[in-house]
């Protein structure tokens, strides 16, 4: 595998870190670490993307992934997720609406992207025990990839998480602990209980889930290479790694000279009763403040204070995007509407993007002649048991 990785670097203070050793957050300021690649050498070696003749899927982007050799990859059949056209709202027939459906990925969600990279790097670095606080899908993905890699996994779930999620984690052999409260509470309990040799793979607290999420943007680039990228991407925002990953991909592709299209505006979609990112955008704040008493029917969006929110807000602002909130009732209606009229089973988080469309159009944040892509982060089947 011909990775062009140079180093890890703090996303805030730019302090360098060695990717050849176990790393978590910046040793200086505690912010998330990003992977830095030798883009100049890659551009000289490959004037155009070198992966177009390779089989589709996550691992085709080896030059922009942090693995040293193909044998390091922990694989469960990571394929390219489809883009599905949706019938636009009746009042806006000229709007082109598409959905990228990551519910078809291994373990049923986009979390497979990040965990495939995180677990692969963890095993390569000699780690043997991993843990994660999760609202659901990340725990299932870590459980599956962990057992595939032969590693011990412990998942900490808020006690409000659907029971089916905990069962799935246990079926993959993970230890599961239910914690009263939110994912933030689960994180505090996990970090207090886990032994020092166990490694935290929480969102943006380790460097490589970010790189897995970057493949979302690389795939979109491939899928739209014969036409313009969508003008806006609506993204259900909990931990926010996907927004950071999407923007990282677009920036790297543009730096390489491979992408000349106008870049999509990133629009964060959050529930009304847990919207720390949208509130920070509205207040022009540099980082989020914790949301008190978060409540929502979408477990993955019940994140009161996403870690390294500077990076999340920075990606949205750099894209010229914004944020919007939707109610729980709107999420549930959208989920049912997508099943009954579009034939797509989406998680509540993905349904939030469909619910957000009318509000964004009313506010003028979307134009009725645009091409808009909704990101569905997971299958709805897990929530029906």
ROTOR-798489 format. One record per residue (C-alpha): residue number from 1; residue in one letter; z, x, y. Coordinates in nm, 2 decimals. Layout:
BEGIN
{seq NUM&type a&up Z&east X&north Y}
...
//
This chain:
BEGIN
{seq 1&type x&up 0.00&east 0.00&north 0.00}
{seq 2&type x&up -0.11&east 0.15&north 0.33}
{seq 3&type x&up 0.15&east 0.05&north 0.58}
{seq 4&type x&up 0.12&east 0.18&north 0.93}
{seq 5&type x&up 0.49&east 0.13&north 1.00}
{seq 6&type x&up 0.63&east 0.40&north 1.23}
{seq 7&type x&up 0.99&east 0.29&north 1.30}
{seq 8&type x&up 1.23&east 0.01&north 1.36}
{seq 9&type x&up 1.31&east -0.06&north 1.73}
{seq 10&type x&up 1.56&east -0.28&north 1.91}
{seq 11&type x&up 1.39&east -0.58&north 2.05}
{seq 12&type x&up 1.61&east -0.56&north 2.36}
{seq 13&type x&up 1.71&east -0.20&north 2.45}
{seq 14&type x&up 1.42&east -0.03&north 2.25}
{seq 15&type x&up 1.66&east 0.21&north 2.06}
{seq 16&type x&up 1.48&east 0.35&north 1.75}
{seq 17&type x&up 1.62&east 0.31&north 1.40}
{seq 18&type x&up 1.51&east 0.46&north 1.07}
{seq 19&type x&up 1.34&east 0.21&north 0.83}
{seq 20&type x&up 1.41&east 0.44&north 0.54}
{seq 21&type x&up 1.78&east 0.34&north 0.54}
{seq 22&type x&up 1.97&east 0.01&north 0.53}
{seq 23&type x&up 1.95&east -0.15&north 0.87}
{seq 24&type x&up 2.09&east -0.47&north 1.02}
{seq 25&type x&up 2.09&east -0.51&north 1.40}
{seq 26&type x&up 2.07&east -0.26&north 1.68}
{seq 27&type x&up 2.34&east 0.00&north 1.65}
{seq 28&type x&up 2.36&east 0.01&north 2.03}
{seq 29&type x&up 2.35&east -0.34&north 2.17}
{seq 30&type x&up 2.35&east -0.56&north 1.85}
{seq 31&type x&up 2.01&east -0.72&north 1.91}
{seq 32&type x&up 1.74&east -0.79&north 1.64}
{seq 33&type x&up 1.53&east -0.50&north 1.52}
{seq 34&type x&up 1.15&east -0.52&north 1.52}
{seq 35&type x&up 0.90&east -0.32&north 1.32}
{seq 36&type x&up 0.67&east -0.09&north 1.52}
{seq 37&type x&up 0.34&east 0.01&north 1.37}
{seq 38&type x&up 0.09&east 0.29&north 1.46}
{seq 39&type x&up -0.17&east 0.05&north 1.60}
{seq 40&type x&up -0.37&east 0.32&north 1.76}
{seq 41&type x&up -0.43&east 0.49&north 1.43}
{seq 42&type x&up -0.49&east 0.16&north 1.26}
{seq 43&type x&up -0.75&east 0.07&north 1.51}
{seq 44&type x&up -0.93&east 0.41&north 1.47}
{seq 45&type x&up -0.92&east 0.38&north 1.09}
{seq 46&type x&up -1.03&east 0.01&north 1.09}
{seq 47&type x&up -1.24&east -0.11&north 1.39}
{seq 48&type x&up -1.21&east -0.46&north 1.23}
{seq 49&type x&up -0.95&east -0.63&north 1.01}
{seq 50&type x&up -0.96&east -0.45&north 0.67}
{seq 51&type x&up -0.83&east -0.74&north 0.46}
{seq 52&type x&up -1.10&east -1.00&north 0.48}
{seq 53&type x&up -1.24&east -0.91&north 0.14}
{seq 54&type x&up -0.90&east -0.92&north -0.03}
{seq 55&type x&up -0.75&east -1.23&north -0.20}
{seq 56&type x&up -0.58&east -1.47&north 0.04}
{seq 57&type x&up -0.20&east -1.46&north 0.06}
{seq 58&type x&up 0.09&east -1.29&north 0.23}
{seq 59&type x&up 0.03&east -0.94&north 0.07}
{seq 60&type x&up -0.33&east -0.90&north 0.20}
{seq 61&type x&up -0.19&east -0.78&north 0.53}
{seq 62&type x&up -0.05&east -0.46&north 0.39}
{seq 63&type x&up -0.13&east -0.24&north 0.69}
{seq 64&type x&up 0.10&east -0.46&north 0.91}
{seq 65&type x&up 0.38&east -0.50&north 0.66}
{seq 66&type x&up 0.67&east -0.26&north 0.60}
{seq 67&type x&up 0.62&east -0.18&north 0.23}
{seq 68&type x&up 0.53&east 0.17&north 0.11}
{seq 69&type x&up 0.38&east 0.08&north -0.23}
{seq 70&type x&up 0.25&east -0.24&north -0.40}
{seq 71&type x&up 0.52&east -0.20&north -0.67}
{seq 72&type x&up 0.78&east -0.28&north -0.40}
{seq 73&type x&up 0.66&east -0.64&north -0.35}
{seq 74&type x&up 0.86&east -0.91&north -0.51}
{seq 75&type x&up 0.60&east -1.18&north -0.58}
{seq 76&type x&up 0.61&east -1.55&north -0.67}
{seq 77&type x&up 0.25&east -1.64&north -0.59}
{seq 78&type x&up 0.25&east -1.64&north -0.21}
{seq 79&type x&up -0.08&east -1.80&north -0.12}
{seq 80&type x&up -0.24&east -1.90&north 0.21}
{seq 81&type x&up -0.11&east -2.24&north 0.32}
{seq 82&type x&up -0.37&east -2.50&north 0.41}
{seq 83&type x&up -0.45&east -2.64&north 0.75}
{seq 84&type x&up -0.49&east -3.02&north 0.73}
{seq 85&type x&up -0.66&east -3.24&north 0.99}
{seq 86&type x&up -0.45&east -3.54&north 1.10}
{seq 87&type x&up -0.56&east -3.87&north 1.25}
{seq 88&type x&up -0.46&east -3.84&north 1.62}
{seq 89&type x&up -0.24&east -4.10&north 1.78}
{seq 90&type x&up -0.44&east -4.42&north 1.86}
{seq 91&type x&up -0.40&east -4.38&north 2.23}
{seq 92&type x&up -0.54&east -4.03&north 2.23}
{seq 93&type x&up -0.85&east -4.03&north 2.00}
{seq 94&type x&up -0.99&east -3.72&north 2.17}
{seq 95&type x&up -0.69&east -3.50&north 2.07}
{seq 96&type x&up -0.76&east -3.28&north 1.78}
{seq 97&type x&up -0.44&east -3.26&north 1.57}
{seq 98&type x&up -0.40&east -3.01&north 1.28}
{seq 99&type x&up -0.10&east -2.93&north 1.05}
{seq 100&type x&up -0.04&east -2.60&north 0.88}
{seq 101&type x&up 0.15&east -2.70&north 0.57}
{seq 102&type x&up 0.39&east -2.43&north 0.44}
{seq 103&type x&up 0.54&east -2.68&north 0.20}
{seq 104&type x&up 0.30&east -2.56&north -0.06}
{seq 105&type x&up 0.45&east -2.21&north -0.07}
{seq 106&type x&up 0.69&east -2.08&north -0.34}
{seq 107&type x&up 1.02&east -2.27&north -0.33}
{seq 108&type x&up 0.86&east -2.53&north -0.11}
{seq 109&type x&up 0.90&east -2.39&north 0.24}
{seq 110&type x&up 0.80&east -2.12&north 0.49}
{seq 111&type x&up 1.12&east -1.94&north 0.41}
{seq 112&type x&up 0.93&east -1.78&north 0.12}
{seq 113&type x&up 0.74&east -1.56&north 0.37}
{seq 114&type x&up 1.05&east -1.40&north 0.52}
{seq 115&type x&up 1.25&east -1.38&north 0.20}
{seq 116&type x&up 0.96&east -1.22&north 0.01}
{seq 117&type x&up 0.97&east -0.93&north 0.26}
{seq 118&type x&up 1.35&east -0.92&north 0.30}
{seq 119&type x&up 1.41&east -0.90&north -0.08}
{seq 120&type x&up 1.13&east -0.66&north -0.14}
{seq 121&type x&up 1.27&east -0.42&north 0.12}
{seq 122&type x&up 1.63&east -0.47&north 0.00}
{seq 123&type x&up 1.54&east -0.38&north -0.36}
{seq 124&type x&up 1.33&east -0.08&north -0.24}
{seq 125&type x&up 1.63&east 0.05&north -0.04}
{seq 126&type x&up 1.86&east 0.02&north -0.35}
{seq 127&type x&up 2.06&east -0.29&north -0.24}
{seq 128&type x&up 2.20&east -0.50&north -0.53}
{seq 129&type x&up 2.38&east -0.79&north -0.36}
{seq 130&type x&up 2.25&east -1.02&north -0.09}
{seq 131&type x&up 2.40&east -1.32&north 0.09}
{seq 132&type x&up 2.29&east -1.57&north 0.35}
{seq 133&type x&up 2.43&east -1.86&north 0.55}
{seq 134&type x&up 2.17&east -2.13&north 0.52}
{seq 135&type x&up 2.09&east -2.49&north 0.62}
{seq 136&type x&up 1.89&east -2.52&north 0.30}
{seq 137&type x&up 1.55&east -2.38&north 0.25}
{seq 138&type x&up 1.65&east -2.01&north 0.32}
{seq 139&type x&up 1.91&east -2.04&north 0.05}
{seq 140&type x&up 1.67&east -2.17&north -0.20}
{seq 141&type x&up 1.41&east -1.90&north -0.12}
{seq 142&type x&up 1.67&east -1.62&north -0.14}
{seq 143&type x&up 1.80&east -1.75&north -0.47}
{seq 144&type x&up 1.45&east -1.75&north -0.62}
{seq 145&type x&up 1.33&east -1.42&north -0.48}
{seq 146&type x&up 1.67&east -1.26&north -0.56}
{seq 147&type x&up 1.67&east -1.35&north -0.92}
{seq 148&type x&up 1.30&east -1.24&north -0.94}
{seq 149&type x&up 1.42&east -0.90&north -0.81}
{seq 150&type x&up 1.73&east -0.88&north -1.03}
{seq 151&type x&up 1.97&east -0.90&north -0.74}
{seq 152&type x&up 2.30&east -1.09&north -0.70}
{seq 153&type x&up 2.27&east -1.37&north -0.44}
{seq 154&type x&up 2.55&east -1.57&north -0.27}
{seq 155&type x&up 2.45&east -1.87&north -0.05}
{seq 156&type x&up 2.68&east -2.03&north 0.20}
{seq 157&type x&up 2.58&east -2.39&north 0.29}
{seq 158&type x&up 2.73&east -2.63&north 0.55}
{seq 159&type x&up 2.90&east -2.91&north 0.36}
{seq 160&type x&up 2.66&east -3.16&north 0.51}
{seq 161&type x&up 2.36&east -3.00&north 0.34}
{seq 162&type x&up 2.18&east -3.23&north 0.09}
{seq 163&type x&up 2.33&east -3.19&north -0.26}
{seq 164&type x&up 1.99&east -3.12&north -0.40}
{seq 165&type x&up 1.97&east -2.80&north -0.21}
{seq 166&type x&up 2.28&east -2.65&north -0.35}
{seq 167&type x&up 2.17&east -2.75&north -0.70}
{seq 168&type x&up 1.84&east -2.57&north -0.66}
{seq 169&type x&up 2.02&east -2.25&north -0.55}
{seq 170&type x&up 2.25&east -2.27&north -0.85}
{seq 171&type x&up 1.96&east -2.34&north -1.09}
{seq 172&type x&up 1.81&east -2.00&north -0.97}
{seq 173&type x&up 2.14&east -1.84&north -1.06}
{seq 174&type x&up 2.29&east -1.80&north -0.71}
{seq 175&type x&up 2.66&east -1.85&north -0.63}
{seq 176&type x&up 2.70&east -2.13&north -0.38}
{seq 177&type x&up 2.98&east -2.20&north -0.14}
{seq 178&type x&up 3.00&east -2.51&north 0.08}
{seq 179&type x&up 3.16&east -2.45&north 0.42}
{seq 180&type x&up 3.28&east -2.73&north 0.66}
{seq 181&type x&up 3.08&east -2.74&north 0.98}
{seq 182&type x&up 2.75&east -2.59&north 1.08}
{seq 183&type x&up 2.54&east -2.29&north 0.98}
{seq 184&type x&up 2.73&east -2.09&north 1.24}
{seq 185&type x&up 3.05&east -2.17&north 1.06}
{seq 186&type x&up 2.89&east -2.08&north 0.73}
{seq 187&type x&up 2.79&east -1.75&north 0.87}
{seq 188&type x&up 3.14&east -1.67&north 1.00}
{seq 189&type x&up 3.29&east -1.75&north 0.66}
{seq 190&type x&up 3.02&east -1.55&north 0.47}
{seq 191&type x&up 3.07&east -1.24&north 0.68}
{seq 192&type x&up 3.44&east -1.25&north 0.65}
{seq 193&type x&up 3.44&east -1.30&north 0.27}
{seq 194&type x&up 3.15&east -1.08&north 0.15}
{seq 195&type x&up 3.23&east -0.72&north 0.03}
{seq 196&type x&up 3.08&east -0.43&north 0.24}
{seq 197&type x&up 2.82&east -0.35&north -0.03}
{seq 198&type x&up 2.67&east -0.70&north 0.00}
{seq 199&type x&up 2.39&east -0.73&north 0.25}
{seq 200&type x&up 2.35&east -1.01&north 0.51}
{seq 201&type x&up 1.99&east -1.14&north 0.52}
{seq 202&type x&up 2.05&east -1.40&north 0.79}
{seq 203&type x&up 1.78&east -1.49&north 1.04}
{seq 204&type x&up 1.71&east -1.19&north 1.26}
{seq 205&type x&up 2.02&east -1.01&north 1.14}
{seq 206&type x&up 1.80&east -0.80&north 0.91}
{seq 207&type x&up 1.46&east -0.66&north 1.02}
{seq 208&type x&up 1.22&east -0.78&north 0.76}
{seq 209&type x&up 1.23&east -1.16&north 0.75}
{seq 210&type x&up 1.07&east -1.13&north 1.09}
{seq 211&type x&up 0.78&east -0.94&north 0.93}
{seq 212&type x&up 0.74&east -1.21&north 0.67}
{seq 213&type x&up 0.72&east -1.48&north 0.93}
{seq 214&type x&up 0.46&east -1.27&north 1.12}
{seq 215&type x&up 0.22&east -1.36&north 0.84}
{seq 216&type x&up 0.20&east -1.71&north 0.98}
{seq 217&type x&up 0.02&east -1.58&north 1.28}
{seq 218&type x&up -0.20&east -1.34&north 1.08}
{seq 219&type x&up -0.30&east -1.63&north 0.85}
{seq 220&type x&up -0.39&east -1.85&north 1.15}
{seq 221&type x&up -0.60&east -1.57&north 1.29}
{seq 222&type x&up -0.79&east -1.55&north 0.96}
{seq 223&type x&up -0.83&east -1.93&north 0.93}
{seq 224&type x&up -0.96&east -1.97&north 1.28}
{seq 225&type x&up -1.18&east -1.65&north 1.29}
{seq 226&type x&up -1.50&east -1.86&north 1.32}
{seq 227&type x&up -1.35&east -2.08&north 1.60}
{seq 228&type x&up -1.09&east -2.06&north 1.87}
{seq 229&type x&up -0.73&east -2.06&north 1.79}
{seq 230&type x&up -0.55&east -2.39&north 1.88}
{seq 231&type x&up -0.44&east -2.41&north 2.24}
{seq 232&type x&up -0.09&east -2.51&north 2.14}
{seq 233&type x&up 0.14&east -2.47&north 1.84}
{seq 234&type x&up 0.43&east -2.71&north 1.80}
{seq 235&type x&up 0.71&east -2.54&north 1.61}
{seq 236&type x&up 1.03&east -2.70&north 1.48}
{seq 237&type x&up 1.30&east -2.46&north 1.61}
{seq 238&type x&up 1.63&east -2.39&north 1.44}
{seq 239&type x&up 1.68&east -2.01&north 1.39}
{seq 240&type x&up 1.36&east -1.94&north 1.57}
{seq 241&type x&up 1.23&east -1.65&north 1.36}
{seq 242&type x&up 0.89&east -1.82&north 1.32}
{seq 243&type x&up 0.83&east -1.83&north 1.69}
{seq 244&type x&up 0.91&east -1.45&north 1.72}
{seq 245&type x&up 0.69&east -1.38&north 1.41}
{seq 246&type x&up 0.39&east -1.58&north 1.54}
{seq 247&type x&up 0.40&east -1.41&north 1.88}
{seq 248&type x&up 0.44&east -1.06&north 1.72}
{seq 249&type x&up 0.13&east -1.13&north 1.51}
{seq 250&type x&up -0.08&east -1.24&north 1.81}
{seq 251&type x&up 0.04&east -0.94&north 2.02}
{seq 252&type x&up -0.04&east -0.69&north 1.75}
{seq 253&type x&up -0.39&east -0.84&north 1.68}
{seq 254&type x&up -0.47&east -0.83&north 2.05}
{seq 255&type x&up -0.35&east -0.47&north 2.09}
{seq 256&type x&up -0.58&east -0.38&north 1.80}
{seq 257&type x&up -0.87&east -0.54&north 1.98}
{seq 258&type x&up -0.93&east -0.78&north 1.69}
{seq 259&type x&up -0.82&east -1.09&north 1.88}
{seq 260&type x&up -0.98&east -1.19&north 2.21}
{seq 261&type x&up -0.92&east -1.57&north 2.21}
{seq 262&type x&up -0.67&east -1.72&north 2.46}
{seq 263&type x&up -0.34&east -1.72&north 2.28}
{seq 264&type x&up -0.17&east -2.05&north 2.18}
{seq 265&type x&up 0.11&east -2.18&north 2.39}
{seq 266&type x&up 0.43&east -2.20&north 2.17}
{seq 267&type x&up 0.62&east -2.52&north 2.21}
{seq 268&type x&up 0.97&east -2.54&north 2.05}
{seq 269&type x&up 1.06&east -2.88&north 1.91}
{seq 270&type x&up 1.44&east -2.95&north 1.87}
{seq 271&type x&up 1.65&east -3.26&north 1.81}
{seq 272&type x&up 1.82&east -3.43&north 2.10}
{seq 273&type x&up 2.17&east -3.36&north 1.96}
{seq 274&type x&up 2.11&east -2.99&north 1.89}
{seq 275&type x&up 1.87&east -2.83&north 2.15}
{seq 276&type x&up 2.00&east -2.50&north 2.27}
{seq 277&type x&up 1.66&east -2.34&north 2.30}
{seq 278&type x&up 1.51&east -2.63&north 2.50}
{seq 279&type x&up 1.81&east -2.64&north 2.72}
{seq 280&type x&up 1.79&east -2.26&north 2.79}
{seq 281&type x&up 1.42&east -2.30&north 2.88}
{seq 282&type x&up 1.50&east -2.59&north 3.12}
{seq 283&type x&up 1.77&east -2.38&north 3.28}
{seq 284&type x&up 1.56&east -2.06&north 3.29}
{seq 285&type x&up 1.84&east -1.89&north 3.11}
{seq 286&type x&up 1.80&east -1.55&north 2.95}
{seq 287&type x&up 1.97&east -1.66&north 2.63}
{seq 288&type x&up 2.11&east -1.97&north 2.48}
{seq 289&type x&up 2.46&east -2.10&north 2.50}
{seq 290&type x&up 2.61&east -2.26&north 2.19}
{seq 291&type x&up 2.55&east -2.63&north 2.15}
{seq 292&type x&up 2.87&east -2.83&north 2.11}
{seq 293&type x&up 2.90&east -3.07&north 1.82}
{seq 294&type x&up 2.54&east -3.04&north 1.69}
{seq 295&type x&up 2.41&east -3.34&north 1.49}
{seq 296&type x&up 2.07&east -3.41&north 1.34}
{seq 297&type x&up 1.91&east -3.55&north 1.02}
{seq 298&type x&up 1.70&east -3.22&north 1.01}
{seq 299&type x&up 1.93&east -2.96&north 0.85}
{seq 300&type x&up 1.71&east -2.67&north 0.94}
{seq 301&type x&up 1.73&east -2.76&north 1.31}
{seq 302&type x&up 2.11&east -2.79&north 1.31}
{seq 303&type x&up 2.15&east -2.43&north 1.45}
{seq 304&type x&up 2.39&east -2.45&north 1.75}
{seq 305&type x&up 2.33&east -2.09&north 1.87}
{seq 306&type x&up 2.04&east -1.90&north 1.72}
{seq 307&type x&up 2.09&east -1.53&north 1.69}
{seq 308&type x&up 1.89&east -1.30&north 1.92}
{seq 309&type x&up 1.78&east -1.59&north 2.14}
{seq 310&type x&up 1.64&east -1.35&north 2.40}
{seq 311&type x&up 1.36&east -1.27&north 2.16}
{seq 312&type x&up 1.29&east -1.64&north 2.09}
{seq 313&type x&up 1.29&east -1.74&north 2.45}
{seq 314&type x&up 1.08&east -1.43&north 2.54}
{seq 315&type x&up 0.81&east -1.53&north 2.29}
{seq 316&type x&up 0.79&east -1.89&north 2.42}
{seq 317&type x&up 0.77&east -1.78&north 2.78}
{seq 318&type x&up 0.52&east -1.50&north 2.72}
{seq 319&type x&up 0.29&east -1.76&north 2.56}
{seq 320&type x&up 0.32&east -2.00&north 2.86}
{seq 321&type x&up 0.48&east -2.25&north 2.63}
{seq 322&type x&up 0.79&east -2.47&north 2.66}
{seq 323&type x&up 1.01&east -2.70&north 2.47}
{seq 324&type x&up 1.08&east -3.07&north 2.39}
{seq 325&type x&up 1.34&east -3.28&north 2.22}
{seq 326&type x&up 1.31&east -3.58&north 1.99}
{seq 327&type x&up 1.56&east -3.82&north 1.85}
{seq 328&type x&up 1.67&east -3.85&north 1.49}
{seq 329&type x&up 1.52&east -4.20&north 1.47}
{seq 330&type x&up 1.19&east -4.06&north 1.59}
{seq 331&type x&up 1.20&east -3.78&north 1.32}
{seq 332&type x&up 1.26&east -4.03&north 1.04}
{seq 333&type x&up 0.98&east -4.26&north 1.16}
{seq 334&type x&up 0.75&east -3.96&north 1.19}
{seq 335&type x&up 0.83&east -3.85&north 0.84}
{seq 336&type x&up 0.76&east -4.20&north 0.70}
{seq 337&type x&up 0.44&east -4.22&north 0.91}
{seq 338&type x&up 0.30&east -3.89&north 0.78}
{seq 339&type x&up 0.37&east -4.00&north 0.42}
{seq 340&type x&up 0.22&east -4.35&north 0.45}
{seq 341&type x&up -0.08&east -4.29&north 0.67}
{seq 342&type x&up -0.16&east -3.92&north 0.63}
{seq 343&type x&up -0.06&east -3.86&north 0.27}
{seq 344&type x&up 0.16&east -3.56&north 0.36}
{seq 345&type x&up 0.52&east -3.51&north 0.24}
{seq 346&type x&up 0.69&east -3.31&north 0.51}
{seq 347&type x&up 1.05&east -3.20&north 0.57}
{seq 348&type x&up 1.24&east -3.36&north 0.86}
{seq 349&type x&up 1.19&east -3.04&north 1.05}
{seq 350&type x&up 0.81&east -3.06&north 1.02}
{seq 351&type x&up 0.82&east -3.43&north 1.10}
{seq 352&type x&up 0.98&east -3.35&north 1.44}
{seq 353&type x&up 0.65&east -3.19&north 1.55}
{seq 354&type x&up 0.46&east -3.52&north 1.49}
{seq 355&type x&up 0.73&east -3.71&north 1.67}
{seq 356&type x&up 0.70&east -3.48&north 1.97}
{seq 357&type x&up 0.33&east -3.54&north 2.03}
{seq 358&type x&up 0.36&east -3.86&north 2.24}
{seq 359&type x&up 0.63&east -3.72&north 2.46}
{seq 360&type x&up 0.44&east -3.40&north 2.53}
{seq 361&type x&up 0.12&east -3.60&north 2.61}
{seq 362&type x&up 0.32&east -3.83&north 2.85}
{seq 363&type x&up 0.47&east -3.53&north 3.03}
{seq 364&type x&up 0.14&east -3.35&north 3.06}
{seq 365&type x&up 0.26&east -3.06&north 2.85}
{seq 366&type x&up -0.04&east -3.13&north 2.62}
{seq 367&type x&up -0.39&east -3.24&north 2.74}
{seq 368&type x&up -0.57&east -3.52&north 2.55}
{seq 369&type x&up -0.87&east -3.29&north 2.49}
{seq 370&type x&up -0.68&east -3.00&north 2.33}
{seq 371&type x&up -0.66&east -2.88&north 1.98}
{seq 372&type x&up -0.30&east -2.88&north 1.87}
{seq 373&type x&up -0.15&east -2.73&north 1.56}
{seq 374&type x&up 0.18&east -2.87&north 1.42}
{seq 375&type x&up 0.38&east -2.64&north 1.19}
{seq 376&type x&up 0.53&east -2.81&north 0.89}
{seq 377&type x&up 0.79&east -2.57&north 0.75}
{seq 378&type x&up 0.86&east -2.73&north 0.42}
{seq 379&type x&up 0.80&east -3.00&north 0.16}
{seq 380&type x&up 0.98&east -3.33&north 0.20}
{seq 381&type x&up 1.03&east -3.36&north -0.18}
{seq 382&type x&up 1.35&east -3.16&north -0.18}
{seq 383&type x&up 1.51&east -3.42&north 0.05}
{seq 384&type x&up 1.43&east -3.72&north -0.16}
{seq 385&type x&up 1.68&east -3.65&north -0.44}
//
